[in-house]
Amino acid sequence: TAEFRVLPMIGVSVIGGGGNISEQKDSGFGSSTVTSSVIVVGGQAAYYLSGNFDDGFHGGLEVLYARKALQSATGTVSTTAPRTSTNLGLLGGYKLSWPVSRQVALTGLIQAGWAWVVQSSTSTTADTTGSQFYNVQVGASF
């Protein structure tokens, strides 16, 4: 996460991440471990309700896109039926900063909110739902 100060009480963030998730799946004939690769990209806009851009309580808006694809036993990513989701949500949270220089600080954020989620398992079907979300982020502020 990289957050940029737009005004003394307003920040805009760029979010990116990726990795692998291992899940236990029960097929009815026993359980197996399924590994998926995950990519997440998005952004946030936050208004600091108390404190300022450096530390404090904030509220804002978040937009995220996530893509999860199954991996084969050899570790190559399957292109069949990737699962995608797009989230648009309102959030609230708290941010702490540890200055590195006059312009840069390491940051830690804890956030919770409610999101409108559109999920798709193929390009022709989509499910829409509302959902709670929780974020723990580590990054830098500029």
Secondary structure, DSSP 8 states (H G I E B T S, - for coil): -EEEEEETTEEEEEEEEEEEEEEEEE-SS-EEEEEEEEEEEEEEEEEESSS-SSSEEEEEEEEEEEEEEEB-TTS-B--SS-EEEEEEEEEEEEEEEEESSSS-EEEEEEEEEEEEEEEEEETTEEEEEEEEEEEEEEEEE-
